[in-house]
Amino acid sequence: MKEYILKYWIGFTFGIITSAICGLWKGYETLHKKNCATQSGVQALLRAQIIQVYNKYIERGYLPIYERENIDELCNQYKALGGNGVITGLMEKLYELPTEKGGLRNG
């Protein structure tokens, strides 16, 4: 009986364990790829929104306080997702704008 258990059941048990580990690993890889794609998509949406706000307020010539707070938060989240320095340059130009129409420049 011992020989039967050693010969078949131990091999069977290790096979089941190995299959389970491989299945879990494949599931992890799939989930990781989807997570990376989601993060990249959110980053792209944030970048597009920041650029849209930039274009709007550069054209108007001022940046209201409430919009500055909003774009600050967008920029913080963009950077947290690994955003690059191009947006930083746009933000610096926005911060130079006055907060009211016809107002003095900040800084």
OpenMM code with the backbone's topology and positions (N, CA, C; nanometers):
from openmm import Vec3, app, unit

residues = "MET LYS GLU TYR ILE LEU LYS TYR TRP ILE GLY PHE THR PHE GLY ILE ILE THR SER ALA ILE CYS GLY LEU TRP LYS GLY TYR GLU THR LEU HIS LYS LYS ASN CYS ALA THR GLN SER GLY VAL GLN ALA LEU LEU ARG ALA GLN ILE ILE GLN VAL TYR ASN LYS TYR ILE GLU ARG GLY TYR LEU PRO ILE TYR GLU ARG GLU ASN ILE ASP GLU LEU CYS ASN GLN TYR LYS ALA LEU GLY GLY ASN GLY VAL ILE THR GLY LEU MET GLU LYS LEU TYR GLU LEU PRO THR GLU LYS GLY GLY LEU ARG ASN GLY".split()
positions = [
    Vec3(0.0819, -0.1190, 0.0000),
    Vec3(0.0000, 0.0000, 0.0000),
    Vec3(0.0870, 0.1264, 0.0000),
    Vec3(0.1938, 0.1216, 0.0803),
    Vec3(0.2839, 0.2365, 0.0834),
    Vec3(0.3441, 0.2619, -0.0536),
    Vec3(0.3806, 0.1553, -0.1186),
    Vec3(0.4418, 0.1701, -0.2505),
    Vec3(0.3435, 0.2317, -0.3488),
    Vec3(0.2190, 0.1928, -0.3405),
    Vec3(0.1157, 0.2474, -0.4276),
    Vec3(0.1006, 0.3976, -0.4038),
    Vec3(0.0947, 0.4366, -0.2770),
    Vec3(0.0817, 0.5791, -0.2421),
    Vec3(0.2035, 0.6560, -0.2917),
    Vec3(0.3203, 0.6042, -0.2651),
    Vec3(0.4423, 0.6728, -0.3081),
    Vec3(0.4515, 0.6803, -0.4596),
    Vec3(0.4132, 0.5732, -0.5268),
    Vec3(0.4281, 0.5674, -0.6709),
    Vec3(0.3291, 0.6587, -0.7449),
    Vec3(0.2054, 0.6632, -0.7014),
    Vec3(0.1027, 0.7334, -0.7770),
    Vec3(0.0527, 0.8626, -0.7115),
    Vec3(0.0187, 0.8572, -0.5872),
    Vec3(-0.0453, 0.9724, -0.5236),
    Vec3(0.0492, 1.0898, -0.5007),
    Vec3(0.1720, 1.0626, -0.4669),
    Vec3(0.2656, 1.1734, -0.4469),
    Vec3(0.2905, 1.2434, -0.5805),
    Vec3(0.3098, 1.1698, -0.6865),
    Vec3(0.3272, 1.2289, -0.8191),
    Vec3(0.2031, 1.3050, -0.8631),
    Vec3(0.0870, 1.2455, -0.8368),
    Vec3(-0.0391, 1.3106, -0.8706),
    Vec3(-0.0551, 1.4412, -0.7935),
    Vec3(-0.0222, 1.4389, -0.6650),
    Vec3(-0.0336, 1.5585, -0.5804),
    Vec3(0.0598, 1.6683, -0.6293),
    Vec3(0.1831, 1.6345, -0.6590),
    Vec3(0.2763, 1.7345, -0.7108),
    Vec3(0.2309, 1.7885, -0.8462),
    Vec3(0.1724, 1.7059, -0.9276),
    Vec3(0.1197, 1.7507, -1.0564),
    Vec3(0.0069, 1.8512, -1.0388),
    Vec3(-0.0819, 1.8230, -0.9447),
    Vec3(-0.1925, 1.9148, -0.9166),
    Vec3(-0.1383, 2.0473, -0.8632),
    Vec3(-0.0437, 2.0411, -0.7713),
    Vec3(0.0149, 2.1626, -0.7140),
    Vec3(0.0847, 2.2447, -0.8219),
    Vec3(0.1618, 2.1789, -0.9072),
    Vec3(0.2319, 2.2485, -1.0154),
    Vec3(0.1326, 2.3130, -1.1116),
    Vec3(0.0269, 2.2432, -1.1463),
    Vec3(-0.0755, 2.2991, -1.2353),
    Vec3(-0.1431, 2.4205, -1.1722),
    Vec3(-0.1715, 2.4112, -1.0438),
    Vec3(-0.2355, 2.5233, -0.9742),
    Vec3(-0.1443, 2.6450, -0.9729),
    Vec3(-0.0169, 2.6238, -0.9453),
    Vec3(0.0788, 2.7352, -0.9437),
    Vec3(0.0900, 2.7979, -1.0821),
    Vec3(0.0966, 2.7167, -1.1856),
    Vec3(0.1045, 2.7689, -1.3230),
    Vec3(-0.0217, 2.8480, -1.3586),
    Vec3(-0.1370, 2.7978, -1.3189),
    Vec3(-0.2626, 2.8677, -1.3450),
    Vec3(-0.2692, 3.0011, -1.2735),
    Vec3(-0.2278, 3.0021, -1.1482),
    Vec3(-0.2260, 3.1276, -1.0725),
    Vec3(-0.1293, 3.2275, -1.1343),
    Vec3(-0.0139, 3.1800, -1.1785),
    Vec3(0.0847, 3.2697, -1.2396),
    Vec3(0.0310, 3.3301, -1.3690),
    Vec3(-0.0335, 3.2489, -1.4492),
    Vec3(-0.0903, 3.2988, -1.5750),
    Vec3(-0.1984, 3.4028, -1.5458),
    Vec3(-0.2812, 3.3774, -1.4461),
    Vec3(-0.3836, 3.4740, -1.4065),
    Vec3(-0.3216, 3.6037, -1.3589),
    Vec3(-0.2131, 3.5943, -1.2828),
    Vec3(-0.1424, 3.7138, -1.2355),
    Vec3(-0.0877, 3.7940, -1.3532),
    Vec3(-0.0260, 3.7264, -1.4491),
    Vec3(0.0296, 3.7960, -1.5658),
    Vec3(-0.0796, 3.8686, -1.6438),
    Vec3(-0.1925, 3.8038, -1.6633),
    Vec3(-0.3037, 3.8654, -1.7347),
    Vec3(-0.3545, 3.9877, -1.6599),
    Vec3(-0.3720, 3.9745, -1.5305),
    Vec3(-0.4188, 4.0863, -1.4488),
    Vec3(-0.3186, 4.2011, -1.4505),
    Vec3(-0.1907, 4.1688, -1.4462),
    Vec3(-0.0864, 4.2713, -1.4485),
    Vec3(-0.0878, 4.3476, -1.5812),
    Vec3(-0.1035, 4.2763, -1.6919),
    Vec3(-0.1098, 4.3416, -1.8238),
    Vec3(-0.2299, 4.4352, -1.8328),
    Vec3(-0.3453, 4.3902, -1.7826),
    Vec3(-0.4646, 4.4745, -1.7849),
    Vec3(-0.4459, 4.5976, -1.6966),
    Vec3(-0.3839, 4.5798, -1.5821),
    Vec3(-0.3588, 4.6912, -1.4916),
    Vec3(-0.2672, 4.7943, -1.5565),
    Vec3(-0.1618, 4.7490, -1.6219),
    Vec3(-0.0701, 4.8403, -1.6910),
    Vec3(-0.1418, 4.9152, -1.8026),
    Vec3(-0.2257, 4.8454, -1.8761),
    Vec3(-0.3006, 4.9088, -1.9843),
    Vec3(-0.3983, 5.0131, -1.9289),
    Vec3(-0.4619, 4.9814, -1.8174),
    Vec3(-0.5540, 5.0761, -1.7545),
    Vec3(-0.4801, 5.2007, -1.7078),
    Vec3(-0.3648, 5.1816, -1.6451),
    Vec3(-0.2856, 5.2958, -1.5995),
    Vec3(-0.2410, 5.3822, -1.7171),
    Vec3(-0.1991, 5.3202, -1.8244),
    Vec3(-0.1577, 5.3959, -1.9435),
    Vec3(-0.2750, 5.4729, -2.0018),
    Vec3(-0.3914, 5.4112, -2.0041),
    Vec3(-0.5107, 5.4782, -2.0559),
    Vec3(-0.5503, 5.5978, -1.9706),
    Vec3(-0.5476, 5.5807, -1.8386),
    Vec3(-0.5808, 5.6918, -1.7489),
    Vec3(-0.4792, 5.8044, -1.7653),
    Vec3(-0.3531, 5.7687, -1.7771),
    Vec3(-0.2482, 5.8696, -1.7963),
    Vec3(-0.2732, 5.9473, -1.9261),
    Vec3(-0.3095, 5.8790, -2.0321),
    Vec3(-0.3372, 5.9449, -2.1608),
    Vec3(-0.4578, 6.0387, -2.1489),
    Vec3(-0.5611, 5.9965, -2.0762),
    Vec3(-0.6781, 6.0818, -2.0567),
    Vec3(-0.6439, 6.2059, -1.9744),
    Vec3(-0.5626, 6.1881, -1.8711),
    Vec3(-0.5199, 6.3030, -1.7907),
    Vec3(-0.4385, 6.4007, -1.8744),
    Vec3(-0.3466, 6.3472, -1.9540),
    Vec3(-0.2641, 6.4320, -2.0407),
    Vec3(-0.3522, 6.5108, -2.1381),
    Vec3(-0.4494, 6.4448, -2.1974),
    Vec3(-0.5396, 6.5116, -2.2919),
    Vec3(-0.6197, 6.6215, -2.2220),
    Vec3(-0.6658, 6.5943, -2.1008),
    Vec3(-0.7426, 6.6941, -2.0268),
    Vec3(-0.6569, 6.8145, -1.9903),
    Vec3(-0.5333, 6.7897, -1.9469),
    Vec3(-0.4425, 6.8991, -1.9128),
    Vec3(-0.4142, 6.9852, -2.0362),
    Vec3(-0.3902, 6.9215, -2.1489),
    Vec3(-0.3633, 6.9951, -2.2726),
    Vec3(-0.4862, 7.0755, -2.3142),
    Vec3(-0.6043, 7.0193, -2.2988),
    Vec3(-0.7275, 7.0901, -2.3325),
    Vec3(-0.7437, 7.2149, -2.2449),
    Vec3(-0.7209, 7.1997, -2.1145),
    Vec3(-0.7297, 7.3147, -2.0232),
    Vec3(-0.6234, 7.4181, -2.0593),
    Vec3(-0.5042, 7.3714, -2.0894),
    Vec3(-0.3946, 7.4615, -2.1277),
    Vec3(-0.4352, 7.5455, -2.2487),
    Vec3(-0.4813, 7.4796, -2.3535),
    Vec3(-0.5193, 7.5510, -2.4765),
    Vec3(-0.6306, 7.6522, -2.4503),
    Vec3(-0.7282, 7.6123, -2.3705),
    Vec3(-0.8427, 7.6989, -2.3408),
    Vec3(-0.7983, 7.8262, -2.2687),
    Vec3(-0.7170, 7.8114, -2.1648),
    Vec3(-0.6843, 7.9279, -2.0822),
    Vec3(-0.5667, 8.0089, -2.1361),
    Vec3(-0.4800, 7.9483, -2.2125),
    Vec3(-0.3767, 8.0277, -2.2803),
    Vec3(-0.4456, 8.1215, -2.3795),
    Vec3(-0.5470, 8.0699, -2.4490),
    Vec3(-0.6220, 8.1520, -2.5443),
    Vec3(-0.6965, 8.2649, -2.4727),
    Vec3(-0.7541, 8.2368, -2.3587),
    Vec3(-0.8283, 8.3377, -2.2835),
    Vec3(-0.7357, 8.4390, -2.2155),
    Vec3(-0.6149, 8.3948, -2.1839),
    Vec3(-0.5187, 8.4858, -2.1230),
    Vec3(-0.5235, 8.4934, -1.9713),
    Vec3(-0.5999, 8.4085, -1.9083),
    Vec3(-0.6048, 8.4022, -1.7618),
    Vec3(-0.6454, 8.2627, -1.7170),
    Vec3(-0.6161, 8.2300, -1.5909),
    Vec3(-0.6475, 8.0985, -1.5344),
    Vec3(-0.7139, 8.1196, -1.3990),
    Vec3(-0.8460, 8.0980, -1.3903),
    Vec3(-0.9154, 8.1177, -1.2631),
    Vec3(-0.8605, 8.0258, -1.1527),
    Vec3(-0.8751, 8.0712, -1.0291),
    Vec3(-0.8248, 7.9952, -0.9141),
    Vec3(-0.8835, 7.8542, -0.9113),
    Vec3(-1.0143, 7.8413, -0.9295),
    Vec3(-1.0777, 7.7095, -0.9223),
    Vec3(-1.0216, 7.6153, -1.0284),
    Vec3(-0.9899, 7.6694, -1.1446),
    Vec3(-0.9341, 7.5852, -1.2510),
    Vec3(-0.7896, 7.5494, -1.2213),
    Vec3(-0.7179, 7.6379, -1.1560),
    Vec3(-0.5800, 7.6084, -1.1176),
    Vec3(-0.5758, 7.4918, -1.0184),
    Vec3(-0.6673, 7.4936, -0.9223),
    Vec3(-0.6751, 7.3829, -0.8260),
    Vec3(-0.7076, 7.2524, -0.8974),
    Vec3(-0.7986, 7.2588, -0.9922),
    Vec3(-0.8367, 7.1406, -1.0683),
    Vec3(-0.7194, 7.0863, -1.1491),
    Vec3(-0.6504, 7.1743, -1.2189),
    Vec3(-0.5397, 7.1291, -1.3040),
    Vec3(-0.4212, 7.0831, -1.2192),
    Vec3(-0.4046, 7.1406, -1.0998),
    Vec3(-0.3009, 7.0917, -1.0074),
    Vec3(-0.3255, 6.9452, -0.9734),
    Vec3(-0.4505, 6.9123, -0.9429),
    Vec3(-0.4838, 6.7742, -0.9076),
    Vec3(-0.4665, 6.6812, -1.0277),
    Vec3(-0.5082, 6.7264, -1.1450),
    Vec3(-0.4876, 6.6460, -1.2662),
    Vec3(-0.3387, 6.6181, -1.2867),
    Vec3(-0.2574, 6.7221, -1.2701),
    Vec3(-0.1127, 6.7093, -1.2904),
    Vec3(-0.0499, 6.6161, -1.1862),
    Vec3(-0.0939, 6.6271, -1.0608),
    Vec3(-0.0407, 6.5391, -0.9555),
    Vec3(-0.0689, 6.3922, -0.9871),
    Vec3(-0.1900, 6.3637, -1.0317),
    Vec3(-0.2250, 6.2252, -1.0651),
    Vec3(-0.1514, 6.1779, -1.1898),
    Vec3(-0.1342, 6.2677, -1.2847),
    Vec3(-0.0594, 6.2349, -1.4064),
    Vec3(0.0847, 6.1974, -1.3714),
    Vec3(0.1468, 6.2764, -1.2861),
    Vec3(0.2847, 6.2482, -1.2444),
    Vec3(0.2924, 6.1197, -1.1629),
    Vec3(0.1916, 6.0932, -1.0796),
    Vec3(0.1894, 5.9706, -0.9996),
    Vec3(0.1848, 5.8462, -1.0884),
    Vec3(0.1285, 5.8606, -1.2064),
    Vec3(0.1231, 5.7498, -1.3021),
    Vec3(0.2463, 5.7449, -1.3922),
    Vec3(0.3450, 5.8304, -1.3640),
    Vec3(0.4697, 5.8273, -1.4401),
    Vec3(0.4744, 5.9274, -1.5533),
    Vec3(0.3940, 6.0320, -1.5453),
    Vec3(0.3908, 6.1337, -1.6509),
    Vec3(0.5258, 6.2004, -1.6693),
    Vec3(0.5448, 6.2584, -1.7876),
    Vec3(0.6749, 6.3165, -1.8231),
    Vec3(0.6800, 6.4675, -1.8038),
    Vec3(0.7907, 6.5272, -1.8424),
    Vec3(0.8147, 6.6685, -1.8214),
    Vec3(0.7465, 6.7624, -1.9190),
    Vec3(0.6877, 6.7121, -2.0259),
    Vec3(0.6210, 6.7993, -2.1225),
    Vec3(0.5060, 6.8732, -2.0537),
    Vec3(0.4312, 6.8030, -1.9742),
    Vec3(0.3181, 6.8631, -1.9033),
    Vec3(0.3686, 6.9650, -1.8013),
    Vec3(0.4832, 6.9400, -1.7405),
    Vec3(0.5403, 7.0350, -1.6449),
    Vec3(0.5651, 7.1689, -1.7120),
    Vec3(0.6148, 7.1678, -1.8330),
    Vec3(0.6371, 7.2913, -1.9083),
    Vec3(0.5073, 7.3653, -1.9349),
    Vec3(0.4020, 7.2915, -1.9689),
    Vec3(0.2718, 7.3542, -1.9915),
    Vec3(0.2183, 7.4147, -1.8622),
    Vec3(0.2368, 7.3425, -1.7530),
    Vec3(0.1887, 7.3903, -1.6233),
    Vec3(0.2591, 7.5206, -1.5839),
    Vec3(0.3877, 7.5278, -1.6092),
    Vec3(0.4624, 7.6496, -1.5760),
    Vec3(0.4068, 7.7695, -1.6531),
    Vec3(0.3728, 7.7488, -1.7788),
    Vec3(0.3152, 7.8577, -1.8583),
    Vec3(0.1774, 7.8967, -1.8053),
    Vec3(0.0995, 7.7972, -1.7629),
    Vec3(-0.0320, 7.8277, -1.7064),
    Vec3(-0.0199, 7.9069, -1.5761),
    Vec3(0.0782, 7.8710, -1.4936),
    Vec3(0.0953, 7.9395, -1.3649),
    Vec3(0.1360, 8.0852, -1.3818),
    Vec3(0.1897, 8.1201, -1.4965),
    Vec3(0.2272, 8.2584, -1.5234),
    Vec3(0.1064, 8.3455, -1.5574),
    Vec3(-0.0049, 8.2819, -1.5914),
    Vec3(-0.1254, 8.3572, -1.6269),
    Vec3(-0.1869, 8.4221, -1.5034),
    Vec3(-0.2522, 8.5388, -1.5225),
    Vec3(-0.3250, 8.5984, -1.4098),
    Vec3(-0.4465, 8.5124, -1.3755),
    Vec3(-0.5016, 8.5316, -1.2563),
    Vec3(-0.6169, 8.4514, -1.2135),
    Vec3(-0.7498, 8.5146, -1.2522),
    Vec3(-0.7445, 8.6375, -1.2992),
    Vec3(-0.8661, 8.7048, -1.3435),
    Vec3(-0.8440, 8.7689, -1.4798),
    Vec3(-0.9513, 8.7826, -1.5543),
    Vec3(-0.9437, 8.8451, -1.6858),
    Vec3(-0.8942, 8.9892, -1.6691),
    Vec3(-0.7892, 9.0224, -1.7407),
    Vec3(-0.7326, 9.1557, -1.7339),
    Vec3(-0.6491, 9.1809, -1.6092),
    Vec3(-0.6254, 9.0765, -1.5292),
    Vec3(-0.5481, 9.0907, -1.4060),
    Vec3(-0.3991, 9.0882, -1.4313),
    Vec3(-0.3226, 9.1139, -1.3238),
    Vec3(-0.1762, 9.1091, -1.3324),
    Vec3(-0.1300, 8.9653, -1.3357),
    Vec3(-0.0145, 8.9452, -1.3972),
    Vec3(0.0418, 8.8103, -1.4040),
    Vec3(0.0861, 8.7646, -1.2655),
    Vec3(0.0769, 8.6314, -1.2433),
    Vec3(0.1234, 8.5736, -1.1159),
    Vec3(0.2741, 8.5717, -1.1129),
    Vec3(0.3284, 8.5667, -0.9912),
    Vec3(0.4724, 8.5488, -0.9766),
    Vec3(0.5387, 8.6755, -0.9785),
] * unit.nanometer
topology = app.Topology()
chain = topology.addChain("A")
for resn in residues:
    res = topology.addResidue(resn, chain)
    for name in ("N", "CA", "C"):
        topology.addAtom(name, app.Element.getBySymbol(name[0]), res)
